[in-house]
């Protein structure tokens, strides 16, 4: 899976940027799905899971920073 690069090595800014891009893509995919123009239905799942991975990592980092 090409979209599953190692997120833990990215900086917080890079993660935030990628999260914004993925949310935009998710919106576009949802729009394509609603109009029955979706070419790769599996991409919806990949994007959703990558967004969840990024949010989880951001939460873990914030928790670690508040404890330190």
N, C-alpha and C positions, 0 to 999 in steps of 0.2 A: 504494500500500500504506500504509494508515493506521498500522500498527504500526511502520513504519520511520521514526520521527521521528529527528531528528538527535541521536544519543546522545552525540556528542563535546562538546556544550555542557552536559551534565549534570554535576553534582558527583559525587564518589566515593560519597557517602552516597546520593544519588538512584539511582545505578546499582546499588548494593547492594540497595536497597529494591526496585527494579524486577526485579532478578534473582531475589529471593525470591518475588515475586509470580508471575513467569513459571515458576519451578520448581513452584510450587503448581498453577498452571494446567496445566503439562505433566503432572503427576501425575494430575490430574482427567481430562485428555484421554486419558491412557493407560488409566485405569480405564473410561472411557466406551467406548473402543475395544475393550477386552476383553469388555465386556458388550454389544457391538453397538448402542450408543446414541449413537454419534458423529454429530452433525449436520453438521459441517464438517470433513471429513478434511484439507483443506488447512491448517487452523489448526495441526495438529500440526507441520507443516513450518515454518510461520511462527514458531511459538514456539521450536522447536529452533534455528533460524537466528538469531533475536534473542538467545537465550541465548549462542550462540557469539560474536556480535558484542560483547556486553557483556563476556564473559570476555576476548576479544582486547583490547579497549580497556583493561580493568583491568590486563592483563599489560603492555601498552605503557606505561601510566602508571607502573606499579611499576618497570619497567626504566629509564624516564627519570628517576625519582626517585632510584634507586640510583646512577645515573651522575652526577647533579648534586651 
